[in-house]
Amino acid sequence: MTLHLPALTTLIAVLLYAMTLANVAFARVKYKIAAPAVTGNDDFERVFRVQMNTLEQLVAFLPALWLFALYVSPAWSSVIGAVWIVGRVLYSIGYARAARKRARGFEIGSAALAVLWVGALWGVVAALLRG
């Protein structure tokens, strides 16, 4: 079993998160929101929420990705992980434009995460039952 693909998917997901951090830094300058403030401009607040929501999602995504890779399929974990990344990109772009435009990306990312989580659970339980 090769784990190169889930490793690459992990690196891309972390890069996506780093990009959201950079977007917040640029938005702080653009909208004149000095740290530690996180409110005061709706456009900034949406960019900030993208960053925070991506962090929140990573906490569930990364373990599910790796458990799916180890117990089900490394290749499929990467494919589904790539779908999650695409969903997060669409979420980020949509939410930065208007809060109501985040839904499609959120739905795609959430569906991919659900598949990874359920698949990981199935794989772990199946391994436990096999002994």
C-alpha positions as CSV (number, residue, x, y, z in Angstrom):
1,M,0.0,0.0,0.0
2,T,1.4,3.4,-1.0
3,L,0.5,6.4,1.0
4,H,2.0,9.0,-1.4
5,L,-1.4,10.1,-2.7
6,P,-3.0,10.8,0.7
7,A,0.2,12.5,1.7
8,L,0.0,14.8,-1.3
9,T,-3.7,15.4,-0.6
10,T,-2.8,16.4,3.0
11,L,-0.1,18.8,1.7
12,I,-2.6,20.4,-0.7
13,A,-5.2,20.8,2.0
14,V,-2.7,22.4,4.3
15,L,-1.6,24.7,1.5
16,L,-5.3,25.7,1.0
17,Y,-5.4,26.6,4.7
18,A,-2.2,28.6,4.4
19,M,-3.8,30.5,1.5
20,T,-6.8,31.4,3.8
21,L,-4.4,32.7,6.4
22,A,-2.8,34.9,3.7
23,N,-6.2,36.1,2.6
24,V,-7.0,37.2,6.1
25,A,-3.6,39.0,6.4
26,F,-4.3,40.9,3.1
27,A,-7.9,41.6,4.1
28,R,-6.7,43.1,7.4
29,V,-4.6,45.6,5.5
30,K,-7.2,46.2,2.8
31,Y,-10.1,46.8,5.3
32,K,-7.9,48.4,8.0
33,I,-8.8,45.8,10.7
34,A,-6.0,45.7,13.2
35,A,-5.3,42.5,15.1
36,P,-6.8,41.2,17.4
37,A,-10.1,42.6,16.0
38,V,-12.1,40.3,13.9
39,T,-15.1,42.5,13.3
40,G,-15.9,45.9,11.8
41,N,-16.2,45.2,8.1
42,D,-18.5,42.6,6.5
43,D,-16.0,41.8,3.7
44,F,-13.2,41.2,6.2
45,E,-15.5,39.1,8.4
46,R,-16.4,36.8,5.5
47,V,-12.7,36.2,4.7
48,F,-12.0,35.6,8.3
49,R,-14.9,33.1,8.6
50,V,-13.5,31.2,5.6
51,Q,-10.2,30.8,7.4
52,M,-11.8,29.8,10.6
53,N,-14.3,27.4,9.0
54,T,-11.5,25.8,7.0
55,L,-9.5,25.3,10.2
56,E,-12.6,23.8,11.9
57,Q,-13.1,21.4,8.9
58,L,-9.4,20.3,8.8
59,V,-9.8,18.9,12.3
60,A,-12.3,16.4,11.0
61,F,-11.0,16.0,7.5
62,L,-7.4,15.0,8.1
63,P,-8.1,12.1,10.5
64,A,-10.9,10.9,8.2
65,L,-8.7,11.1,5.2
66,W,-5.9,9.1,6.8
67,L,-8.1,6.5,8.4
68,F,-9.9,6.0,5.1
69,A,-6.5,5.6,3.4
70,L,-5.2,3.1,6.0
71,Y,-8.4,1.0,6.3
72,V,-10.1,1.3,2.9
73,S,-8.0,2.7,0.1
74,P,-5.2,5.3,-0.2
75,A,-6.2,6.1,-3.8
76,W,-9.9,6.6,-3.0
77,S,-9.1,8.6,0.0
78,S,-7.1,11.0,-2.2
79,V,-9.9,11.2,-4.8
80,I,-12.5,12.0,-2.2
81,G,-10.0,14.3,-0.4
82,A,-9.6,16.2,-3.7
83,V,-13.4,16.6,-3.9
84,W,-13.2,18.1,-0.4
85,I,-10.5,20.5,-1.5
86,V,-12.5,21.6,-4.5
87,G,-15.5,22.1,-2.2
88,R,-13.5,24.2,0.1
89,V,-12.1,26.3,-2.7
90,L,-15.7,26.9,-4.0
91,Y,-16.8,27.7,-0.5
92,S,-14.0,30.2,0.0
93,I,-14.6,32.0,-3.3
94,G,-18.4,32.1,-2.8
95,Y,-18.3,33.2,0.8
96,A,-15.7,35.9,0.1
97,R,-18.2,37.3,-2.4
98,A,-21.4,37.0,-0.4
99,A,-22.4,34.8,2.5
100,R,-25.3,33.3,0.5
101,K,-22.9,32.1,-2.2
102,R,-21.1,29.6,0.1
103,A,-23.7,26.9,0.1
104,R,-22.6,24.8,-3.0
105,G,-19.0,24.6,-1.8
106,F,-20.1,23.8,1.7
107,E,-22.3,21.0,0.4
108,I,-19.6,19.5,-1.7
109,G,-17.0,19.6,1.0
110,S,-19.5,18.2,3.6
111,A,-20.5,15.3,1.4
112,A,-16.9,14.4,0.8
113,L,-16.1,14.6,4.5
114,A,-19.1,12.4,5.3
115,V,-18.0,9.8,2.8
116,L,-14.5,9.8,4.3
117,W,-15.8,9.6,7.8
118,V,-18.3,6.8,7.2
119,G,-15.8,4.9,5.1
120,A,-13.1,5.2,7.8
121,L,-15.6,4.0,10.4
122,W,-16.6,1.1,8.3
123,G,-13.0,0.2,7.6
124,V,-12.0,0.4,11.3
125,V,-15.0,-1.6,12.5
126,A,-14.4,-4.3,9.8
127,A,-10.8,-4.6,10.9
128,L,-11.8,-4.9,14.5
129,L,-14.3,-7.6,13.7
130,R,-11.7,-9.5,11.7
131,G,-9.4,-9.4,14.7
